[in-house]
Amino acid sequence: MRSGYAALIGRPNVGKSSLMNELIGQKIAITSGKPQTTRSRIETVYTDERGQIVFLDTPGIHRAKNKLGVYMDTVAERTFNEADVIVWIVEPVTLIGAGEERIAGLLRDKNKGKRPVILVINKCDRLKDPSELTPVIKAYSEKASFDEILDVSAKEGTNVDKLLSRIFSYLPEGPLYYDEDTVTMIPMRSIAEELIREQALRQLSDEVPHGIAVMVQSFKERRPGLYDIEADIVCERDSHKGMIIGKGGRMLKSIGSAARKEIEAQLEAQVNLKLFVKVRKDWRDNEGFIRNFGYDLRKL
């Protein structure tokens, strides 16, 4: 048996969470077309006859603009020291931006060859010809050293099984960390918060989502098969509150309806979901608010 931790790193919006969901065969991490969707580390577990991989999905590494951004970058960097294998996920483009340069620097300075590194070129379903991968591989190989380079498509599931095999090959021999049926250690309350935020990310205009947080205030099982959930969507400005509620409450109702369906799928039960909108001015730069909303480095 082989067992260990695999850190998924990369800049925002390269498909880390989508790939992790595909690897474990279940939706745990939320996804959206907007960058910086993942704010904290998400742990999931994949187990088969070969052993067990604990995936660590990290926030996209970016230039922090506030205290929340500093938290997100710190989480991603700390994960370097906890993984047995590092999986760097990129898109199939040759442009090496500031985010990629920073990750390459972290691999040189922090990893220094201590852990195997797999470069995963995601979204390869977008390529018209496999030969388009050659300049991408060359560009990244000039920035860092890799033990493996794989092209995958989280969207279509291409080469996902191959990636699992390669990760297993680098893990040490050891016992299972978790029961075979464990998929994640995240409590359902927290998953519900993320599913609500996911729908806000998908349905609101670009200027609003990065300034929102979600807190479940009440999570109760009224009877078997029926849950009552109350949650606050917290934003930074009064103008954003109006946009989240929408004309006649239509936007809030739409977010709630879509989130309820996702939560019901996770719980395999009916859900009565009530959402409220509150303003906490500039909460992303307030240490107390950040910790209160669950972004606390001391809990890692």
N, C-alpha and C positions, 0 to 999 in steps of 0.2 A: 504494500500500500504506500502511496505517496500522498503527502498532504502539505499545504502551505498557503501563503498569501500572494495574490497577484494584484499589483496596483495598476489601475487604468488611469493614465495621465494624458494630458493634451491641452491645447488651448480651447477656449469656449466654442461650442457648436460644431465639433468634429464628429459627434455621434457616439461619445463614450457611454452614455446611459442607454442608448438604443442597442448598442453592441452588448452591453452587460445583460440587458433583458433577454436578448436573443441567446446568449450563451447559457443562461440558466433556464431558459424556456418558460419564463413567466415575467409579467410586468411588475416590477417593484419600483424602479426609478422612473420619475416623471420625465417626459420629453416635450419639447416644443421647438418651433423654428427660431426662437429667440435665444441669443447667447446668454451664458451665465444662468442657465436653468437650474443646474445643480449647485446648491449653496454649501452643503456639508458632505462629509464622507458617508457613503452608503455601502453597507456590507451585505453581500449575498453569498449563498453557498451552493456550489455544484458538487454533487456526489455521484459516483458510479463505481463500477468494479475496480477501476484503477486507483481510486482514492478520493481525495476531497480538495477542491480549490475554493478558498475564500476570496472572493473578489472585493476589492476596495475601489469603488467608483468615486473619484475626487472632483472637486470643482475645477472648472477650466482655469488654467494659469493665465493671468492677465495683469495689466498694470492697475493696481488698486487705486480707487478714487475716493474711498471713504473707509471707515472702520470695518464695515461689513466686508468690503473687498480685501482688506488686510487679513481678516479672519479666513476668508476663502482661500487666499494664497498660502497662508500658513498651514492650513489643513492639507493642501496638496503637497507642500514641501515636506511636511512631517511624515507623510505616508512613504516617502522614499526610504526612510530608516526602518520601516516595519514590514516591508514586502520581501518575499523570496524571489519574485520575478517582477520586473517592470515591463509593462506593456504601454508603449508610446503610440497613441493613435493620432493619425494625421489624415488629411484629405489628399486626393491624387492631383496635387498641383505643385509646380516647381518653385513658386514664390515662398521664400523663407522669411517670415515676418518677425516682428519683435518677440512675439510669444514663443515661436519655435526656437529662436536664438536663446531665449532665456532657459527653455527646457534643456536644450543642448548643453548650455553652461552648467545647469544643475547636474546633469548626468556626468559631466567631466569633473566637477568640483565635489559633489556629494557622493555620487555612486563610485566613481573611480574604478570601475570594473569589478566591484564587490558582488554585484548581483547581475544575472543575465538580463539582457534587454532585448525585447522583441519589438521591432517596428511594424506596426499594423497600418497599412494604407486602406482606409475605409472608403465607402461610397464608390467602389470600383464599378458598380453597375452604371455609372455615368459615363464611363469611357467607351469610346467607339471601337478602339482597337487595343489589345494587350500591349502592343509596342509603346503605347503612351506612358506605360509605367517606367520605362527605362530611364528617362531624364529625371523622374521623381525620385527613384532609388538613388541615382547618382547625386542629386542635390542634397539628400539627407545623409548619405554616406560620407559626404565631405564635412558634415557637422558633428557627427558622433559615430561611435562604433556599435554595431549590433550583432547579436548572436543569431538572430533570425530576422528575415524580412518577409512578411506575408501580405498579400492583397485580399481583402474581404469585402463583403457587402452585408452590413447588419440588416438592411432593408429586405434583401432577398435570401439571406442565410448562407451566402456563398462562402465556402472555406471556414465556416464557424467551427465545424467538427475538427478540422485540421488545426485550427488555433488551439482548441482545447487539448489536443494530443501533444502539441509542442510545449504548452505550459506545463502539462503533467511531466514531460520528459526532464524539465529543469527543477522540479520540486524534490525536496529531500524525502527519504523514506521516513514514515512516521504514522502514528495513529490518527483516526478521525478526530477533528476538534469538536464537531457537533453531530447530533443524531442524523441518521441517513435521510430523514424526512424534513430536516430543517432547510428552509430556503432563505430566510432572513431573520435577523434578531431585532428588527425595527418594530416597535409596538404599533398596533393597528391605529391607535390615536394619531401617531405621527404620520403614518401613511395617509390617513384621511386628510390631514392638513396639507400634505404635498399634492394630493389629488385635486383638492380645491384650488390650490395655487396654480396647478397645471392648467386648469380651465380658464383661470384669470389671465394667465400668460397667453393662451391661445386666442382669447376673445377680445382682449382690450388692446387699445392702440399702443404703439411702441413707447410712448413717453411714460406710461403708467406702471407696467409690470415690475420693473426693477425696484420700484419703491413700495412694493407691497410685501406683507408677511401675513401668515394665517395662523391663528391660534384656536384650537378646539377648546371650548370652555366647558362643555358637557358631553359625555359619551356614555350613554346608558342603554342597557338592554331592557326594553319595556316588558318583553316576553320573548320566548324562543322564536327566532325568525324575524324579529322586529327591533330595530335600534332607533333611539332618538339622539340626534347629534346637533349641537349648537356650536357655531364657530364665528369668530370675528375675522374679517378681512381688514387689515390695518394698512393705511396709506399715509403719505407724508403731507398731503395738501388737501384743503377743502375742495379745490377744483377737481382733484382726482377722485374724491369721494363722490361727487356728482356724476363723474364718468362711469365709475364702477356701478353705481345704482342705476343709471340710465333713465331715460324718459319714461315716466310711469313705472319705474322699477324693473323695466324689461331686461336690462343687461344683468342685473343681479339675479333675476329669476333664471335667465339663460345659463349663467355660470353655475348656479345651484342645481339646476336640472341635469346638466351634463356631469357635474361632479357626483351627484347622487347615484347616477347609473354606474360610474366607475367604482364608487365605494361599495355599492351593492354587489358588484361582481367580485370584489375582494372578500367581502364578508359572507357571500352566498346567502344573503338575507335582505329583507326589505329595510329601507332607511327613510326616516323622516328627518330631513336636513333643513335647518334654519340658519341663515346667514345674516350677519350684521356688519356694517361698515363703520370703522372708527378711524380718526385722524390722530397720528402721533408725529408731530412735525420733526422732519429730518431724523427719524429714528435710526437710519443707517449709520449715523455718526454719533450715536449715543450708546455708550458701553452698556448701560443698564438695560436699555430696550433690546439691544442685540442679544444679550444673555437671556433675557426674559423670553425672547422668541425662539430660544433653543440653539443659538449660535455661540456656544461656550467652549473655548479651547480646553478648559479645565476638565471637561467631561470626556475628552478623547482618550 
